[in-house]
Amino acid sequence: MITESAATAMKILRDGNQFQWYVIPLFALVVYVYAVEIEKRNWNLVFAGLAFWGMDWFNEIWNGLVFHFTQFAPVWGAPAKTAFLILIGLNIEICFMFAIAGIAFSKMLPQDKHLKIFGIPNRWFFALVNSIFCVIVEIWLNSVGALTWEYSWWNARMPLLIVPLGYLHFNLVAFWVYDMESVKKKAITVGSIFAFDIVCLVLFVGILKWI
């Protein structure tokens, strides 16, 4: 049986009537953030940001598939007011946020990738801290009804899976791309992530209409 929150989200899924004009300045902000880094030739940040964003799309795709196959609920849903609900757990506001979050998080990285913080390699340290921070934000969003959780193993009382499956791999992949030695390697890796996402979206949204 489909949960109320999932049913609510499905009613507005990709409904153009939800559009609000604030989407345009949000899009302009994303373009500006990337334009600044491209102007400075900060390719480490540009590709790290794109890798983070691409990993979020991957998460949102499998989240939508969970709902399709269970016909109960996605692992997380975004049924609250939005200017456009792209996938059942991804609205346009979240999408734009993740588009620049990887750049923001990567700016915190020390130049020395071998430096340890409290005995932990700094890339792992920041990946973990950033992930915990994001989960704390999600718990608040859930408390106000903006983000819904319907499973006992994925909620505010059981956040252990949200850290590794929700955010840790985003950060680790972004930092891995950040540290790659050549722009070519960064471009191939990020291109592969997005190519996989696009194939999945074409298949599961466009052809099969599962998500």
Secondary structure, DSSP 8 states (H G I E B T S, - for coil): ---HHHHHHHHHBT-GGG--TTHHHHHHHHHHHHHHHHHTT-HHHHHHHHHHHHHHHHHHHHHHHHHHHHSS--SSB--SS-S-EEETTEEHHHHHHHHHHHHHHHTTS-S-TT-EETTEEHHHHHHHHHHHHHHHHHHHHHHTTSSB--BTTBBTTB-TTIIIIIIIHHHHHHHHHHT-S-HHHHHHHHHHHHHHHHHHHIIIIIIS---
